[in-house]
Amino acid sequence: MQKLRYLYCFLVVAIGLACGSGAAKAQVVVNEIMASNSVTAADEAGQFDDWVELYNNASFTVSLNGFYFTDDDTNLAKWAFPNVSIGGQGYLILWCDNDPNQGPLHTTFKLSALSEMAYLVNPLLQIVDGTAYSNQQKDISLGRFPNGVGPYVQMNPSFNGPNSAGLSTTVNPDTPVTLTTTLYPNPAADYVILNLNITNANQPVTVKLYNNAGQVVKQMKPGNITTTQTQILLPVEHLPEGLYVVELSSGNQTHTASLIIAR
């Protein structure tokens, strides 16, 4: 009987992923994060609390029933979503204020502006999307640019709407280009976070992942980044175990870092 019950639960989860949650995994993203909100947007109670914006890249409605949101990669089921959906190409705001009595979209934790994580987690307790970050300034958000699909960059906030512009920066021709990246976790099993530190790059930035045979197995193009710290969540669960090299390049400048995938 216990085995039958387990099998039934497994089938329910599998069918849910195929019909709805799988779409959410592919389409719903953590689009914008503000962990130091002093004047940008107020919640229903008039309080300027931490907030996270989710965005549905799909043209159809996606249910988040059974999903979780967390700021702790050791507690992926920290806060469970209510029975809520996001319309096609729509937005959903979560208030991270540790005040769940104010409404169903108020989480049981706050975000730190100094160092934090913000992850969307599916019913199988797998991280779907999100990022780790550090040192958020007051009323400056961290968002995907271009909206819904780009890497995370610091930007002027666009609460509950499309991310339309990053912070303006200027390239100083007398300052050398610097490209560095750190990886976490390393070794990695399902995903790795790339912390890109890019200064004064006057050409588009490209990130490539090479296997130990020298083949490019993944390529990302964050685009023009002049002076910023950008974090990218890179799924690697589909790649075999082994040694890989992450290459960050802009023009004739390159930086490499070793990555180990182990399970």
C-alpha positions as CSV (number, residue, x, y, z in Angstrom):
1,M,0.0,0.0,0.0
2,Q,2.8,2.4,0.8
3,K,4.5,1.7,-2.5
4,L,1.2,2.4,-4.3
5,R,0.8,5.6,-2.5
6,Y,4.3,6.7,-3.4
7,L,3.7,5.8,-7.0
8,Y,0.4,7.8,-7.0
9,C,2.1,10.9,-5.6
10,F,4.9,10.5,-8.2
11,L,2.4,10.4,-11.0
12,V,0.5,13.4,-9.8
13,V,3.7,15.5,-9.6
14,A,4.8,14.2,-13.1
15,I,1.5,15.0,-14.7
16,G,1.5,18.5,-13.0
17,L,4.9,19.2,-14.4
18,A,3.9,18.1,-17.9
19,C,0.8,20.2,-18.0
20,G,1.6,23.3,-16.0
21,S,4.7,23.3,-13.9
22,G,7.0,22.3,-16.7
23,A,5.9,25.4,-18.5
24,A,6.7,27.5,-15.5
25,K,10.1,26.0,-15.3
26,A,10.8,27.1,-18.9
27,Q,9.0,30.4,-18.8
28,V,8.6,32.1,-15.3
29,V,11.7,33.9,-14.2
30,V,12.8,36.0,-11.2
31,N,12.8,39.2,-13.2
32,E,13.7,41.9,-10.7
33,I,14.8,42.1,-7.0
34,M,14.9,45.0,-4.6
35,A,16.2,44.4,-1.1
36,S,16.6,48.0,-0.1
37,N,13.3,49.8,-0.9
38,S,13.0,53.2,0.7
39,V,10.8,55.1,-1.7
40,T,10.3,53.0,-4.8
41,A,7.0,51.1,-4.1
42,A,4.7,50.5,-1.1
43,D,2.7,47.4,-0.3
44,E,-1.0,47.3,0.6
45,A,-0.2,48.5,4.1
46,G,1.8,51.5,2.8
47,Q,5.1,50.0,3.8
48,F,8.3,50.1,1.7
49,D,9.4,46.5,2.0
50,D,11.7,44.2,0.1
51,W,10.1,42.9,-3.1
52,V,10.7,40.5,-5.9
53,E,9.1,40.6,-9.4
54,L,8.3,37.4,-11.3
55,Y,7.7,37.5,-15.0
56,N,6.0,35.0,-17.3
57,N,7.7,34.9,-20.7
58,A,5.0,32.6,-22.1
59,S,1.9,33.8,-24.0
60,F,-0.3,31.6,-21.8
61,T,-1.2,31.6,-18.1
62,V,1.1,29.6,-15.8
63,S,0.2,28.3,-12.4
64,L,2.6,28.5,-9.5
65,N,0.6,26.2,-7.3
66,G,3.1,23.8,-5.6
67,F,6.1,26.1,-6.2
68,Y,8.3,27.7,-3.6
69,F,10.4,30.8,-3.1
70,T,13.5,30.9,-0.9
71,D,16.5,33.0,0.1
72,D,18.3,29.9,1.4
73,D,19.7,27.2,-0.9
74,T,19.7,24.7,2.1
75,N,15.9,25.3,2.6
76,L,14.4,25.3,-0.8
77,A,10.8,24.9,0.5
78,K,11.1,27.9,2.8
79,W,7.9,29.7,1.5
80,A,5.2,28.0,-0.5
81,F,3.2,29.9,-3.1
82,P,-0.6,30.1,-2.7
83,N,-2.8,28.9,-5.5
84,V,-1.8,31.7,-7.8
85,S,-1.1,32.1,-11.5
86,I,0.7,34.6,-13.8
87,G,-1.0,35.6,-17.0
88,G,0.8,35.4,-20.3
89,Q,3.6,38.0,-20.4
90,G,2.4,39.1,-17.0
91,Y,4.1,40.1,-13.7
92,L,3.6,39.0,-10.1
93,I,5.1,40.9,-7.1
94,L,6.2,39.0,-3.9
95,W,6.7,41.1,-0.8
96,C,9.6,39.7,1.2
97,D,8.7,41.3,4.5
98,N,8.3,38.5,7.0
99,D,4.7,39.6,7.4
100,P,2.4,36.9,6.0
101,N,-0.6,38.3,7.8
102,Q,-0.7,41.2,5.3
103,G,-1.6,39.0,2.4
104,P,-1.0,35.7,0.5
105,L,2.0,37.1,-1.5
106,H,3.9,38.3,1.6
107,T,6.7,35.8,2.4
108,T,7.8,34.6,5.8
109,F,11.3,36.1,5.4
110,K,13.0,39.4,4.5
111,L,15.9,39.9,2.0
112,S,19.2,41.3,3.0
113,A,20.7,44.1,1.0
114,L,24.3,43.0,1.9
115,S,24.3,39.4,0.7
116,E,21.4,37.2,-0.2
117,M,19.8,34.6,-2.6
118,A,16.5,34.8,-4.3
119,Y,15.3,31.5,-6.0
120,L,12.2,30.2,-7.6
121,V,11.8,26.5,-6.8
122,N,9.6,23.9,-8.5
123,P,7.5,21.1,-6.8
124,L,10.5,18.7,-7.1
125,L,12.6,21.1,-5.0
126,Q,14.7,22.1,-8.0
127,I,15.9,25.7,-8.5
128,V,14.1,27.0,-11.6
129,D,15.5,30.5,-11.7
130,G,17.0,33.3,-9.6
131,T,20.4,34.5,-8.4
132,A,22.7,35.3,-5.5
133,Y,23.7,38.9,-5.1
134,S,25.5,41.3,-2.8
135,N,25.6,45.0,-1.8
136,Q,22.3,46.4,-3.1
137,Q,22.1,50.1,-3.0
138,K,18.9,51.9,-1.8
139,D,16.2,52.0,-4.5
140,I,18.5,50.4,-7.1
141,S,17.2,47.0,-8.2
142,L,18.8,43.9,-9.7
143,G,16.9,42.9,-12.8
144,R,17.1,40.9,-16.0
145,F,17.9,43.1,-19.0
146,P,16.6,42.7,-21.7
147,N,13.4,42.1,-19.8
148,G,12.7,38.5,-18.9
149,V,15.6,36.9,-20.7
150,G,18.8,38.9,-20.1
151,P,21.4,38.6,-17.4
152,Y,21.0,40.3,-14.0
153,V,22.3,43.9,-13.9
154,Q,21.8,46.8,-11.5
155,M,19.1,49.1,-12.8
156,N,16.7,51.9,-12.1
157,P,13.7,50.0,-10.8
158,S,10.7,49.2,-13.0
159,F,8.2,47.8,-10.4
160,N,5.6,45.5,-11.8
161,G,6.6,46.4,-15.4
162,P,9.2,45.7,-18.1
163,N,12.8,46.3,-17.3
164,S,13.6,49.0,-19.9
165,A,17.0,50.4,-18.9
166,G,20.1,49.7,-16.9
167,L,22.1,52.2,-15.0
168,S,24.0,54.5,-17.3
169,T,27.8,54.0,-17.3
170,T,30.7,55.5,-19.1
171,V,33.8,53.8,-20.5
172,N,37.0,55.6,-19.6
173,P,39.6,55.0,-22.3
174,D,42.4,55.6,-19.9
175,T,41.2,52.7,-17.6
176,P,42.2,49.2,-18.6
177,V,39.5,46.5,-19.2
178,T,39.2,44.0,-16.4
179,L,37.3,40.7,-16.6
180,T,37.0,38.3,-13.8
181,T,34.5,35.6,-12.6
182,T,34.1,33.5,-9.5
183,L,32.0,30.3,-9.5
184,Y,29.6,29.0,-6.8
185,P,29.1,26.2,-6.0
186,N,32.3,24.6,-7.3
187,P,32.1,21.6,-7.7
188,A,28.6,22.0,-9.0
189,A,25.9,19.4,-9.5
190,D,22.7,21.0,-10.9
191,Y,23.6,24.7,-11.4
192,V,26.5,27.1,-10.9
193,I,26.3,30.9,-10.2
194,L,28.7,33.0,-12.2
195,N,29.7,36.2,-10.5
196,L,31.0,38.4,-13.4
197,N,33.1,41.3,-12.4
198,I,33.5,43.5,-15.5
199,T,35.1,46.9,-15.6
200,N,35.4,49.3,-18.5
201,A,34.6,46.8,-21.3
202,N,33.9,48.7,-24.5
203,Q,32.9,45.7,-26.5
204,P,30.1,43.0,-26.0
205,V,30.9,40.4,-23.4
206,T,30.6,36.7,-24.1
207,V,30.6,33.7,-21.7
208,K,31.6,30.3,-23.0
209,L,31.7,26.9,-21.2
210,Y,34.2,24.4,-22.6
211,N,34.4,20.7,-21.8
212,N,37.7,18.9,-21.3
213,A,37.9,18.1,-25.0
214,G,37.9,21.9,-25.8
215,Q,34.4,21.9,-27.2
216,V,32.0,24.8,-26.5
217,V,29.0,23.2,-24.7
218,K,27.2,26.4,-23.7
219,Q,27.5,30.1,-24.8
220,M,25.9,33.2,-23.3
221,K,26.1,36.8,-24.5
222,P,25.3,39.2,-21.6
223,G,26.1,42.0,-24.1
224,N,27.6,45.4,-23.4
225,I,28.5,45.7,-19.7
226,T,30.9,48.5,-18.8
227,T,31.2,48.7,-15.0
228,T,29.1,46.3,-13.0
229,Q,28.8,43.1,-11.1
230,T,26.5,40.7,-12.9
231,Q,25.4,37.2,-11.6
232,I,24.2,34.5,-13.9
233,L,22.5,31.2,-12.9
234,L,23.8,28.5,-15.3
235,P,22.0,25.1,-15.2
236,V,24.5,22.2,-15.7
237,E,22.3,19.2,-14.7
238,H,22.3,18.1,-18.3
239,L,26.1,18.0,-18.6
240,P,28.2,14.9,-17.7
241,E,30.6,15.0,-14.7
242,G,34.1,16.3,-15.4
243,L,36.3,19.3,-15.6
244,Y,35.1,22.4,-17.6
245,V,36.5,25.8,-18.3
246,V,34.4,29.0,-18.1
247,E,35.8,31.7,-20.5
248,L,34.8,35.4,-20.2
249,S,35.8,37.5,-23.1
250,S,35.4,41.1,-24.5
251,G,37.3,42.2,-27.5
252,N,40.9,40.8,-27.1
253,Q,40.5,40.5,-23.4
254,T,39.8,37.0,-21.8
255,H,39.6,35.5,-18.4
256,T,39.1,31.8,-17.6
257,A,38.1,29.8,-14.5
258,S,37.9,26.1,-13.9
259,L,34.6,24.4,-13.1
260,I,34.1,20.9,-11.8
261,I,30.8,19.1,-12.3
262,A,30.4,16.2,-9.8
263,R,27.3,14.5,-8.4
